[in-house]
Amino acid sequence: MKKIAIVVSRFNEEVTDRLLASCLKTFESEGWARARLKVVHVPGGYEIPWAVAELARTGKYAAVVTLGCVLKGRTPQNDHIARSLVQSLHRISLDARVPVILGVLTPNTWEQAMARTKGALDRGKEAALAALEMAALGTEIHHGTA
């Protein structure tokens, strides 16, 4: 039985820790044992695609969730990181044929980032649910039932 991997950035850790906690809680509430989840931490958003590519290439994972927070700063660095990250993740997903779920926030403010870790805007929960849906779709497609 395949697992789901979760790649989490340590940069802006207060936000990413909350996203991860919510993501794990959602998997648990959906009946996924912790043993079926592989959590990998990376330094920042720029490092997420490499870890995702390596995990996707193993063939062990039905989906890979990405969690991070690329907060707008005073220079355009965040724009370069976010653009590269999103494009890389999309390419990896298609090339590896493994759903890669984008749970990386790109807020303008700290307040926006924190708001997306709870309640109706909880992106950690959304990422987990999207991973489960895509993993199920992949199973249906590969078993000819879709």
Backbone bond lengths (Angstrom), bond angles and torsions (degrees), N, CA, C in turn:
res aa  C-N    CA-C-N  psi(-1)  N-CA   C-N-CA  omega(-1)  CA-C   N-CA-C  phi
1 M - - - 1.450 - - 1.529 109.18 -
2 K 1.328 116.58 129.42 1.455 120.63 -178.01 1.527 111.81 -71.76
3 K 1.312 113.09 159.78 1.457 121.65 179.54 1.521 109.57 -108.91
4 I 1.307 115.73 178.49 1.466 122.40 170.94 1.519 107.08 -122.67
5 A 1.331 115.57 133.76 1.460 121.18 177.47 1.526 109.22 -100.26
6 I 1.314 114.61 149.02 1.465 121.60 176.90 1.522 106.89 -128.82
7 V 1.329 116.41 118.92 1.460 121.54 178.48 1.527 107.20 -104.90
8 V 1.335 115.62 121.89 1.460 121.90 -173.30 1.522 110.66 -122.17
9 S 1.317 115.29 130.04 1.456 121.31 175.33 1.527 110.15 -79.51
10 R 1.339 116.25 139.93 1.470 120.34 175.26 1.527 111.24 -84.73
11 F 1.330 117.95 -18.09 1.468 120.43 179.08 1.532 108.43 -67.15
12 N 1.313 117.35 136.66 1.468 123.10 -172.25 1.525 109.82 57.90
13 E 1.319 114.25 48.89 1.462 123.47 -171.87 1.530 114.33 -58.68
14 E 1.303 117.58 -31.21 1.467 118.81 178.69 1.534 109.96 -60.49
15 V 1.319 116.17 -37.49 1.466 120.89 178.40 1.523 110.30 -76.80
16 T 1.324 117.21 -48.39 1.466 119.77 -174.52 1.532 112.40 -68.09
17 D 1.324 117.40 -31.47 1.467 119.86 175.16 1.528 110.53 -62.76
18 R 1.323 116.04 -39.91 1.466 120.35 179.33 1.529 110.76 -68.89
19 L 1.343 116.33 -40.27 1.464 119.66 177.25 1.529 110.48 -61.51
20 L 1.329 116.06 -44.23 1.465 120.38 -179.57 1.523 111.31 -63.91
21 A 1.322 117.43 -44.81 1.467 120.52 -179.72 1.527 110.48 -59.24
22 S 1.300 116.57 -44.07 1.460 120.83 179.73 1.526 111.16 -66.77
23 C 1.315 116.61 -41.35 1.465 121.93 178.43 1.528 110.24 -60.27
24 L 1.327 116.99 -49.48 1.469 121.16 -179.71 1.528 111.45 -63.31
25 K 1.317 116.59 -41.03 1.470 120.96 178.65 1.524 110.22 -61.69
26 T 1.318 116.93 -39.23 1.463 121.03 179.77 1.523 110.81 -66.89
27 F 1.328 117.07 -45.11 1.465 119.27 176.91 1.526 110.46 -58.33
28 E 1.324 116.15 -43.99 1.460 120.85 179.97 1.525 110.79 -61.44
29 S 1.328 116.76 -44.61 1.468 119.80 -178.92 1.525 111.98 -67.57
30 E 1.331 116.59 -20.43 1.466 121.48 177.58 1.535 111.77 -92.53
31 G 1.348 116.30 6.90 1.457 120.78 174.46 1.522 115.86 90.36
32 W 1.310 117.70 12.43 1.467 120.80 178.84 1.520 109.80 -90.14
33 A 1.328 115.88 121.65 1.465 121.23 177.42 1.527 109.20 -70.29
34 R 1.305 115.68 146.93 1.475 121.70 179.97 1.530 111.00 -57.15
35 A 1.320 117.63 -29.60 1.469 121.98 -179.85 1.522 112.13 -65.60
36 R 1.333 118.08 -18.39 1.466 121.54 179.08 1.518 112.21 -92.93
37 L 1.334 116.62 4.47 1.461 121.84 -179.34 1.522 109.69 -117.88
38 K 1.310 116.22 132.27 1.468 121.98 177.99 1.523 107.33 -113.28
39 V 1.326 117.25 116.02 1.462 121.85 179.14 1.532 108.80 -102.26
40 V 1.325 115.25 127.35 1.462 122.34 179.63 1.526 108.00 -125.20
41 H 1.332 116.35 128.75 1.462 121.09 177.48 1.531 109.97 -101.15
42 V 1.328 115.17 140.60 1.462 122.10 175.87 1.530 108.15 -128.58
43 P 1.338 117.44 161.00 1.462 119.15 -175.98 1.532 114.87 -60.67
44 G 1.328 117.29 -46.76 1.460 120.09 -175.94 1.512 112.06 -151.81
45 G 1.324 115.22 -175.71 1.453 120.85 -178.40 1.516 113.82 -62.59
46 Y 1.301 116.86 -35.36 1.464 120.49 -178.12 1.525 111.79 -64.48
47 E 1.320 117.21 -27.07 1.469 121.81 -178.51 1.533 113.40 -86.77
48 I 1.310 117.35 -10.65 1.467 120.69 -177.85 1.533 112.07 -58.95
49 P 1.335 120.20 -49.25 1.470 119.03 -176.25 1.527 114.56 -58.07
50 W 1.314 118.31 -38.20 1.474 119.13 179.94 1.528 110.12 -61.68
51 A 1.332 116.81 -47.19 1.467 120.05 -179.21 1.529 110.46 -63.75
52 V 1.322 117.12 -40.26 1.463 121.06 178.88 1.524 110.19 -62.28
53 A 1.325 117.28 -44.95 1.467 121.05 -179.49 1.523 111.20 -60.58
54 E 1.316 116.25 -44.33 1.466 119.79 -179.51 1.526 111.41 -64.64
55 L 1.323 117.00 -42.21 1.465 120.78 178.81 1.527 111.01 -66.70
56 A 1.325 116.79 -44.14 1.465 120.52 -178.40 1.525 111.51 -62.34
57 R 1.306 116.97 -35.96 1.470 121.32 -178.14 1.527 113.11 -69.97
58 T 1.314 118.68 -16.30 1.470 120.17 -178.36 1.525 112.45 -72.26
59 G 1.324 117.17 -23.64 1.459 120.04 -176.72 1.520 114.01 78.42
60 K 1.318 117.86 4.64 1.465 122.31 -177.13 1.531 113.49 -88.27
61 Y 1.335 116.71 -13.71 1.464 119.38 -168.56 1.520 112.07 -116.94
62 A 1.326 115.16 133.86 1.460 121.98 177.57 1.523 110.93 -78.15
63 A 1.324 116.82 -20.71 1.467 123.04 177.67 1.527 107.87 -165.40
64 V 1.330 114.44 159.01 1.464 120.54 174.58 1.532 107.41 -128.19
65 V 1.321 115.86 124.85 1.457 122.77 177.83 1.521 108.18 -96.27
66 T 1.323 116.53 137.77 1.463 120.52 174.88 1.521 108.68 -114.31
67 L 1.327 115.83 134.48 1.459 121.77 178.22 1.519 109.05 -130.03
68 G 1.307 115.95 127.65 1.451 120.30 179.99 1.515 110.43 -166.94
69 C 1.317 115.45 178.49 1.460 121.34 179.05 1.521 108.42 -147.80
70 V 1.335 115.17 106.85 1.466 121.66 176.88 1.527 105.76 -102.76
71 L 1.299 114.97 93.85 1.465 122.58 -174.12 1.527 111.09 -82.33
72 K 1.314 116.41 137.38 1.461 121.07 178.26 1.524 109.49 -60.15
73 G 1.318 115.10 133.99 1.458 120.17 179.50 1.523 111.38 -118.92
74 R 1.306 115.71 -159.57 1.463 121.08 -178.08 1.522 112.62 -89.29
75 T 1.322 116.19 -9.23 1.460 121.07 177.74 1.530 107.85 -122.34
76 P 1.324 118.06 168.27 1.469 119.58 -178.93 1.534 114.47 -78.90
77 Q 1.331 118.13 9.78 1.461 120.40 -178.05 1.525 111.91 -55.50
78 N 1.328 117.33 -41.16 1.463 120.25 -179.28 1.527 111.30 -61.19
79 D 1.332 117.46 -36.86 1.460 120.71 178.66 1.523 110.74 -64.02
80 H 1.334 116.48 -42.45 1.468 120.52 179.94 1.534 110.64 -65.24
81 I 1.318 116.17 -43.75 1.468 120.21 179.97 1.523 110.26 -64.46
82 A 1.319 117.42 -48.28 1.464 120.91 -177.39 1.531 111.34 -62.25
83 R 1.330 116.82 -44.63 1.466 120.48 -179.48 1.526 110.36 -62.33
84 S 1.316 116.90 -47.98 1.456 121.45 -179.53 1.524 110.84 -62.28
85 L 1.306 116.29 -43.86 1.462 121.64 -178.61 1.523 111.24 -60.90
86 V 1.320 117.41 -50.02 1.462 121.62 -177.25 1.528 110.44 -64.20
87 Q 1.327 117.18 -46.02 1.465 120.14 179.88 1.530 111.18 -63.36
88 S 1.317 116.72 -41.14 1.465 120.59 -179.82 1.521 111.01 -65.26
89 L 1.329 117.12 -44.04 1.455 120.27 -179.37 1.530 111.56 -63.71
90 H 1.314 116.48 -39.33 1.461 120.12 178.39 1.531 110.17 -62.99
91 R 1.312 116.43 -45.66 1.467 120.80 179.49 1.519 111.31 -62.61
92 I 1.331 116.68 -43.85 1.472 120.85 179.69 1.522 110.33 -60.82
93 S 1.315 117.10 -44.86 1.453 121.43 -179.04 1.522 110.93 -58.49
94 L 1.315 116.69 -46.44 1.461 120.79 -179.09 1.522 111.94 -70.54
95 D 1.322 116.89 -43.33 1.470 120.33 -178.18 1.530 112.06 -67.54
96 A 1.324 116.56 -42.80 1.469 120.85 -177.54 1.531 112.29 -84.85
97 R 1.331 115.80 -12.41 1.462 121.80 -178.57 1.530 111.44 59.65
98 V 1.329 114.43 39.62 1.463 122.65 176.91 1.527 107.25 -128.03
99 P 1.326 118.61 127.33 1.460 119.54 177.82 1.538 110.99 -59.73
100 V 1.324 115.62 128.41 1.457 121.87 175.61 1.528 106.08 -114.50
101 I 1.306 115.44 119.28 1.463 121.34 -174.84 1.528 109.62 -95.22
102 L 1.317 115.40 125.58 1.461 121.58 -177.51 1.529 109.93 -86.94
103 G 1.330 115.28 99.34 1.453 121.95 175.54 1.519 110.42 -113.92
104 V 1.326 115.23 29.85 1.469 121.10 179.21 1.516 107.79 -96.41
105 L 1.314 116.01 121.55 1.464 121.92 179.25 1.525 110.37 -80.99
106 T 1.333 116.26 147.47 1.465 121.29 174.37 1.536 108.89 -132.25
107 P 1.329 116.94 59.24 1.465 120.62 -174.94 1.528 112.56 -77.79
108 N 1.323 114.15 160.27 1.459 120.57 175.86 1.520 112.29 -83.15
109 T 1.340 116.40 -27.14 1.464 120.59 -176.13 1.522 110.93 -135.86
110 W 1.323 114.55 161.43 1.464 121.00 176.11 1.527 110.05 -61.59
111 E 1.318 116.80 -38.71 1.462 121.47 -179.36 1.524 110.51 -62.21
112 Q 1.336 117.44 -41.94 1.462 120.85 177.06 1.530 110.50 -63.21
113 A 1.320 116.52 -40.20 1.465 120.56 179.66 1.523 110.34 -61.69
114 M 1.308 116.91 -49.17 1.464 120.70 -178.41 1.529 111.69 -65.22
115 A 1.329 117.13 -35.88 1.468 120.70 179.19 1.524 110.95 -62.67
116 R 1.326 117.44 -26.42 1.462 121.32 -177.92 1.531 112.77 -88.98
117 T 1.315 116.41 14.96 1.462 120.95 177.41 1.527 112.04 -113.07
118 K 1.342 116.95 10.10 1.468 119.41 -176.29 1.523 110.39 -157.90
119 G 1.303 114.90 163.33 1.460 121.38 173.49 1.515 114.31 59.67
120 A 1.324 115.45 -145.06 1.463 121.90 -176.16 1.529 112.85 -65.71
121 L 1.310 117.65 -21.44 1.470 121.29 -179.16 1.525 112.95 -99.26
122 D 1.314 118.32 14.08 1.465 123.23 -173.96 1.532 111.40 -65.07
123 R 1.329 115.89 99.17 1.466 121.03 -176.60 1.530 112.78 -76.05
124 G 1.319 118.80 -22.21 1.459 121.04 174.53 1.514 110.71 -66.63
125 K 1.317 116.23 -44.07 1.463 121.78 176.93 1.522 109.80 -64.19
126 E 1.333 117.33 -46.45 1.460 121.40 -179.69 1.526 111.53 -58.69
127 A 1.318 116.48 -41.42 1.468 120.31 -178.93 1.523 110.77 -64.44
128 A 1.327 117.10 -42.40 1.467 120.55 179.01 1.518 110.74 -63.12
129 L 1.320 117.37 -44.96 1.461 120.78 -179.51 1.526 111.37 -64.94
130 A 1.330 117.06 -39.43 1.466 120.64 177.58 1.525 110.50 -63.88
131 A 1.329 117.10 -40.49 1.470 120.87 178.81 1.518 110.86 -62.45
132 L 1.310 116.55 -43.64 1.469 120.31 179.39 1.529 111.23 -63.75
133 E 1.309 116.44 -42.17 1.461 120.33 179.26 1.529 111.21 -64.43
134 M 1.323 116.66 -44.18 1.467 120.00 -178.98 1.527 111.76 -70.79
135 A 1.318 117.37 -36.27 1.469 120.42 176.79 1.533 109.84 -63.29
136 A 1.326 116.78 -42.02 1.468 120.78 178.27 1.528 110.63 -65.11
137 L 1.322 116.86 -41.64 1.460 120.35 177.90 1.527 110.65 -62.38
138 G 1.329 116.82 -42.80 1.458 120.67 177.52 1.521 111.68 -59.21
139 T 1.318 116.59 -42.27 1.467 120.88 177.94 1.525 110.61 -62.74
140 E 1.322 116.84 -44.65 1.462 120.60 178.79 1.524 111.39 -61.33
141 I 1.308 116.94 -44.83 1.461 121.17 -178.36 1.533 110.54 -64.39
142 H 1.322 116.47 -46.01 1.459 120.29 -176.85 1.532 113.62 -71.97
143 H 1.331 116.70 -21.40 1.463 120.24 177.88 1.527 111.78 -100.64
144 G 1.330 116.52 6.70 1.459 121.05 175.52 1.497 115.99 72.44
145 T 1.343 117.64 20.28 1.454 119.92 -179.43 1.523 112.60 -102.33
146 A 1.328 116.93 -1.24 1.470 119.75 179.71 1.505 110.49 -97.12
